[in-house]
Amino acid sequence: MPTVFRFNGLRVVIYPNDHRPAHVHVKGAVGEAVFILHCPDGPPELRESFGFNRPDLGRIKDELANVLIVLCEEWRTIHGRY
């Protein structure tokens, strides 16, 4: 499971055998969330979450939006298309 980005103790993961649409799994000590990226223009959208509270999810979404281009390129590298 390639970690494609890290921030604030969280790992952003794209699984090589995963399905479209382009999305990332955000993993931390307290939970996991899945965000659909809506490549290439965004914005990221929460699909599901376990363990994160609402303020945490807002901060995660903002951080993903800041690096959306990088995440979309990582998805394309791993999967070939969005």
N, C-alpha and C positions, 0 to 999 in steps of 0.2 A: 504494500500500500504506500505509494509515493506521497510523502509530505511535500506539498508544493509551496507552502508559506507558513510562517510562524509569527505569532504576535501575542503579547500579554499572557504567555504560558499556554496558549492554545495552538493546536496543529490543524492546518487546513489540508485535507486529504482528497485525492481523486483516485478511486479504485480503477485499475486497468481493465477489469472485466465488468465494469458498470454499464449502465444503460443511459440513453438520452432521455430527456433533455440534459444539456450540460448542467452539472451541479457539483457542489462540494460538500464534504462532511467536515464539520468543525468539531474537534474533540478536545475536551479539557478534563480536569480532575473531577468536576462536578456534573458533567453531562456531555451530550452530543446533540448537534443540530445539523439539519440538512437544508441548504439554500440552493434554489434553482438560480442560475446565473443570468439567464436571458441574454446570452451572448449575441452579438458583441456589444450591445449598447446598455444592457441592464434595465432597470436596477435589479440587484439580487432580491429574491423573494423567499421568505421562510416557508419551507415545506413541512417540516416537523422538528420537534425539539423535545429532549428529555433532560431535565435537571437544571437548565438555565432559566433564570428569571427574566422578566420582560425588559428591565433596563440592560441586562447583559446582552440580550438578543438585539437590542437597538444598537449597542456599541459594536457588536459583531457585524451586523448588517452594514454599518457605516464603514468599518474597516475593509470589508469585502468590496464595497463600492469603490473605495480608494484604490484598490489594486485589481479592479475588474478586468482590465486589458490583459494583465499578466495571467490571471486565472483562466481567462478564455483561451489564451495561447497555450497554456499548459494542457487544458482539456483537448485542444486541437492536436497537440503533439502526441498525446496518449491515445486518443480515439479517432483522429482523422477529420472529424467534423462535429459541429455542435449538435 
